[in-house]
Amino acid sequence: MKITGKKELISVIKDRIQKEGEISFRDFMDMALYYPELGYYTSPEEKIGGLGDFYTASELDRAFGELLGKQFVEMYKKVGEKPFQIVEIGAGKGYLAYDILNFLKREYPEIYRNSEYIIIEKSPYHIKTQKDILSDFEIVRWMQDIIDFEEESINGVIFSNELFDAFPVHLIRKIKGKIFEVFITVDEEDNVKEVLKEAPEEILRYIKELNLQIPEGMQTEINLDASEYIQKIGKKLNKGYVITIDYGYPSSELYKPYRMRGTLLCYYRHRYSENFYQNVGMQDITSHVNFSALKYYGMLSGLDFTGFTDQAHFLTNLGLMDIFQELQEKNDYESFERLNRLKTLVLPKGMGEKFKVLVQHKNIENPSIKGLDMLPYMSDRYRL
């Protein structure tokens, strides 16, 4: 297969291969998504919404942000520290932040005044968009990375929506009982060749620590970056919560025999494929999150497990059905349109079941929260 996409980025990838020999799929994915100014997430092209490649929940309706804001109000009272810090990692266009902040400023002005909203964002394009959208909220500030915080300095909530699925992953295959990692080379004619090497110690340790049962012949993903990042988050949090909203499964479900090709997918103009080496720098590459790993590695850095549910139950617990009822009673065109959009957030085969919510806490005496009141039936898909 030939590699296609942004010529400048392909040239950078080929130069690195020439210097280093084969590069891991993880390093290729990292460059395709995050290489400065040329990667998918670091370039100025539209990515989210109708003109982009995918939708997020925050694009659909303000209720998503308002219900999250409602959850943050409860957490504010549980944490009991001022300023209450709301840290959003990877805020996209800033719509979710806008809806949360607008809700707090309107409905809970005192909590708003006693809060700080900190956005962790690396993309210059997104920072510019966010600053334009959030110009009316004086409590917002920006930081480059979670590591820029002092150890145990955050009192509040650290949250993300569709963050970990975009982390670069190591691609592995199990052949004759042995774990191999996928590396790639690109020749002068732009032909991509995958090369298998024995998996390094850190991948084997990850598999052993999580007791992963990888079926013979499976190709799948190992997200070491996610396991490292959740530990960084845990070390920066002093008192409060971590909320991770993303699509994925526990280990027991993620490595089932019917997922022999893993979960890695590309999104380009609202169409998905497994053509990882085409449209390089122009398409999203994502994989399902291993929530068992986030729970396990979070605990290593002091994050206790609060609960795990799906988006439908989480939003319903926080009052989504009340919003449904209000809109139905209004019985006008705008309310009808909103109802249709909101259904997407909770439909069993849509975002409602696909997206999961992991909540962790640190130094909270009574950590139970409204969003986890009613939990889904405990099948393998919900056992971490």
C-alpha positions in Angstrom: 0.0 0.0 0.0 1.2 3.5 -0.8 1.2 6.2 1.8 -0.9 9.3 0.9 -1.8 12.6 2.5 0.1 15.8 3.3 3.3 15.7 1.3 5.3 17.7 3.8 4.3 15.4 6.7 5.0 12.2 4.6 8.5 13.7 3.9 9.1 14.2 7.6 8.0 10.6 8.3 10.3 9.2 5.6 13.2 11.3 6.8 12.8 9.9 10.3 12.6 6.3 8.9 15.8 7.0 6.9 17.6 8.1 10.1 16.2 5.5 12.5 15.3 2.5 10.3 11.8 1.2 11.1 9.6 3.3 13.4 6.9 1.8 15.6 3.2 2.2 14.5 2.8 4.3 17.7 5.4 6.8 16.5 3.8 7.0 13.1 0.4 7.6 14.6 1.9 10.3 16.9 3.4 12.1 13.9 0.2 11.7 11.8 -1.9 13.3 14.6 0.4 15.7 16.5 3.4 16.7 14.4 3.6 20.5 14.8 1.4 22.4 12.3 1.2 19.3 10.0 -0.5 16.7 12.2 -4.3 16.1 12.1 -4.9 17.8 15.5 -2.2 20.5 15.3 -3.2 21.9 11.8 -5.8 24.6 11.3 -8.3 22.6 9.3 -11.9 22.0 10.6 -12.2 18.6 12.4 -15.4 18.6 14.4 -19.0 19.0 13.2 -20.6 19.0 9.8 -17.5 20.4 8.0 -15.1 18.1 9.8 -14.7 14.4 10.3 -16.8 13.6 13.3 -19.3 14.9 15.9 -18.9 15.1 19.7 -21.6 15.2 22.3 -20.9 18.9 23.0 -21.7 19.7 19.3 -25.2 18.2 19.6 -26.9 20.3 22.3 -26.1 22.5 25.3 -27.8 20.1 27.7 -24.6 17.9 27.7 -22.6 20.8 29.2 -25.4 21.9 31.5 -25.8 18.5 33.0 -22.0 18.2 33.5 -22.2 21.6 35.1 -24.9 20.3 37.5 -22.5 17.4 38.4 -19.7 19.9 39.1 -22.0 21.8 41.5 -22.3 18.7 43.6 -18.6 18.1 43.4 -17.9 21.7 44.4 -19.8 21.0 47.7 -18.0 17.7 48.3 -14.5 19.1 47.7 -15.1 22.2 49.8 -12.0 24.1 48.6 -11.8 27.6 47.0 -11.1 28.3 44.3 -12.8 25.2 42.9 -10.8 24.2 39.8 -12.4 22.8 36.8 -9.7 21.5 34.5 -10.8 20.4 31.0 -8.2 18.5 29.0 -8.5 19.0 25.2 -11.5 21.4 24.8 -11.9 21.2 21.0 -13.7 24.3 19.7 -14.7 25.3 23.3 -18.4 24.6 23.0 -18.6 22.3 26.0 -16.7 24.8 28.1 -19.1 27.5 27.0 -22.1 25.5 28.0 -20.7 24.6 31.4 -19.6 28.1 32.2 -22.8 29.7 30.9 -24.8 27.4 33.1 -22.7 28.1 36.2 -22.7 31.8 35.7 -26.5 31.9 35.2 -27.7 29.3 37.7 -24.9 29.3 40.4 -23.2 32.7 40.3 -21.6 32.3 43.7 -20.0 28.9 42.7 -19.0 30.5 39.4 -17.2 33.4 41.2 -15.4 30.8 43.5 -14.2 28.7 40.6 -11.4 28.6 38.1 -11.8 27.1 34.6 -8.5 25.8 33.2 -8.2 24.5 29.7 -5.3 22.2 28.8 -4.8 22.6 25.1 -1.8 22.2 22.8 -3.4 23.1 19.4 -2.8 26.8 18.6 -5.8 26.6 16.2 -8.1 25.4 19.0 -6.8 27.9 21.6 -7.6 30.8 19.2 -11.1 29.4 18.6 -11.7 28.8 22.4 -10.5 32.3 23.3 -13.0 33.8 20.8 -15.9 31.7 22.1 -15.1 32.1 25.8 -14.3 35.8 25.9 -17.2 36.6 28.2 -15.9 34.3 31.0 -13.2 35.9 33.1 -12.4 32.8 35.2 -10.9 30.9 32.2 -7.2 30.4 31.6 -5.1 28.1 29.5 -2.2 25.8 30.1 -0.1 23.6 27.8 0.0 20.3 29.7 -1.1 18.6 32.9 2.6 18.4 33.9 2.7 22.2 34.1 0.8 22.0 37.4 2.6 21.6 40.7 2.3 18.1 42.4 -1.0 17.8 44.3 -2.0 21.3 43.5 -5.5 20.8 41.9 -8.6 21.0 44.1 -11.7 20.3 42.1 -12.4 18.2 39.0 -10.3 17.2 36.0 -12.3 16.0 33.1 -12.1 15.0 29.4 -14.5 14.2 26.6 -13.0 12.0 23.8 -9.4 12.5 24.9 -7.8 9.1 25.4 -9.2 7.6 22.2 -6.9 9.9 20.2 -3.7 8.9 22.1 -1.1 7.1 19.8 -1.1 3.4 20.4 1.3 0.5 20.1 0.0 -2.1 17.6 0.7 -5.7 18.5 0.1 -9.2 17.1 0.1 -12.5 18.8 1.7 -15.2 16.7 2.4 -18.7 18.0 1.9 -17.6 21.6 4.4 -14.7 21.3 3.7 -10.9 21.3 5.1 -8.9 18.5 5.0 -5.1 17.9 4.2 -3.6 14.5 6.8 -1.3 13.0 6.7 0.4 9.6 9.1 1.5 6.8 8.3 3.6 3.7 10.4 3.2 0.5 11.3 5.8 -2.1 8.1 5.0 -4.1 6.0 5.7 -0.9 5.2 2.0 -0.4 4.5 1.2 3.2 5.7 -2.1 4.7 4.9 -3.4 8.2 7.7 -5.2 10.1 7.1 -7.3 13.2 9.6 -7.1 16.1 9.5 -8.8 19.5 7.5 -6.6 21.9 9.6 -4.6 24.3 9.4 -5.1 28.1 7.0 -2.3 28.8 4.3 -3.8 26.6 4.8 -7.3 28.1 4.6 -5.7 31.6 1.4 -3.9 30.7 -0.2 -7.2 29.4 0.9 -9.0 32.6 -0.2 -6.3 35.0 -3.7 -6.1 33.5 -3.8 -9.9 33.0 -4.8 -9.4 29.4 -6.0 -12.5 27.6 -4.9 -11.9 24.0 -6.3 -14.5 21.6 -3.9 -16.3 19.2 -3.6 -14.4 15.9 -5.1 -11.1 17.2 -3.9 -7.7 16.1 -4.8 -5.1 18.7 -3.7 -1.9 20.5 -1.8 -1.2 23.7 -2.2 2.3 24.9 0.9 3.0 27.1 0.5 6.7 26.7 -2.9 6.6 28.3 -1.7 4.6 31.3 1.1 7.1 31.8 -1.2 10.1 31.4 -3.8 9.0 34.0 -0.9 8.6 36.5 0.2 12.2 35.8 -3.4 13.4 36.4 -3.5 11.5 39.7 -0.3 13.1 40.9 -1.5 16.6 40.1 -4.9 16.2 41.9 -4.8 17.0 45.6 -8.5 16.7 46.4 -11.4 16.0 44.0 -12.5 14.0 41.0 -11.5 12.8 37.6 -14.2 12.2 35.0 -13.3 10.5 31.7 -15.9 10.3 29.0 -15.0 8.3 26.0 -15.8 5.2 24.0 -14.2 1.9 25.0 -14.6 -1.1 27.2 -13.0 -3.0 30.2 -10.1 -5.3 29.3 -12.4 -8.4 29.5 -14.5 -7.0 26.7 -11.9 -5.3 24.6 -9.8 -8.4 23.8 -12.7 -10.8 23.0 -12.0 -13.2 20.0 -14.6 -11.3 17.8 -12.3 -8.3 17.8 -9.3 -10.0 16.0 -8.5 -6.8 14.1 -8.6 -4.7 17.3 -10.5 -1.4 17.4 -8.2 1.0 15.5 -10.2 3.1 12.9 -9.7 6.2 10.8 -12.3 9.0 10.3 -12.3 11.1 7.2 -15.3 13.3 6.3 -17.6 11.3 8.5 -16.6 8.0 6.9 -14.5 5.4 8.7 -11.9 3.0 7.4 -8.9 0.9 8.4 -6.6 2.7 5.8 -4.1 4.0 8.4 -1.6 5.0 5.8 -3.9 7.1 3.6 -4.8 10.7 4.1 -2.0 11.0 6.6 -2.3 14.3 8.5 -5.8 14.8 7.1 -7.8 12.0 8.9 -8.4 11.1 12.5 -7.0 7.8 13.8 -8.6 6.5 17.0 -8.9 3.3 19.2 -11.3 2.3 21.9 -10.2 3.1 25.5 -9.3 0.4 27.9 -11.1 1.6 31.0 -9.6 -1.2 33.2 -6.2 0.3 32.4 -7.3 3.8 33.4 -8.7 2.4 36.7 -5.6 0.3 37.5 -2.9 2.9 36.6 -5.0 5.7 38.2 -4.9 3.8 41.5 -1.1 3.6 41.3 -1.1 7.4 41.6 -3.7 7.7 44.3 -7.0 7.8 42.3 -9.7 5.7 44.0 -12.4 4.2 41.9 -15.8 6.0 42.2 -17.8 4.3 39.5 -18.3 3.3 35.9 -21.4 3.7 33.8 -22.5 4.6 30.3 -23.4 8.1 29.0 -27.1 7.4 28.9 -27.3 6.4 32.6 -25.0 9.2 33.6 -27.0 12.0 31.9 -30.3 10.5 32.9 -29.2 10.4 36.6 -28.4 14.1 36.3 -31.8 15.1 34.9 -31.9 14.6 31.2 -35.5 13.3 31.3 -36.6 16.5 32.9 -35.2 18.4 29.9 -37.0 16.0 27.6 -40.3 16.7 29.4 -39.9 20.5 29.2 -39.2 20.3 25.5 -42.2 18.0 24.8 -44.5 20.4 26.7 -43.3 23.4 24.7 -44.4 21.5 21.5 -42.7 23.8 19.0 -40.4 23.3 16.1 -37.2 24.3 18.0 -38.0 22.0 20.9 -38.7 19.2 18.5 -35.3 19.7 16.8 -33.6 19.7 20.2 -35.4 16.5 21.3 -34.1 14.7 18.2 -30.6 15.8 18.9 -30.8 14.9 22.6 -32.0 11.4 21.8 -28.6 10.8 20.1 -26.9 11.3 23.5 -28.8 8.4 25.1 -29.9 6.0 22.4 -28.8 2.5 23.3 -27.0 1.8 19.9 -25.8 5.4 19.6 -23.7 7.6 21.9 -25.7 6.6 25.0 -24.3 3.1 25.1 -21.1 3.5 23.1 -19.7 6.2 25.3 -18.7 5.3 28.9 -18.1 7.5 31.9 -15.3 6.6 34.4 -15.2 8.6 37.7 -12.3 8.5 40.1 -11.6 10.5 43.2 -8.9 11.4 45.7 -9.2 12.5 49.3 -13.0 12.7 49.3 -14.7 11.2 52.4 -18.1 10.5 50.8 -17.4 10.3 47.1 -20.8 9.1 45.8 -22.2 11.4 43.1 -25.6 11.9 41.4 -24.3 10.8 38.0 -23.6 7.3 39.3 -26.9 6.9 41.2 -28.5 4.3 38.8 -26.0 2.0 37.1 -26.5 -0.2 34.1 -26.9 -4.0 34.4 -23.5 -5.4 35.3 -22.5 -7.3 32.2 -18.8 -7.8 31.2 -19.0 -4.5 29.5 -19.2 -2.7 32.9 -17.0 -4.8 35.1 -13.6 -3.0 35.5 
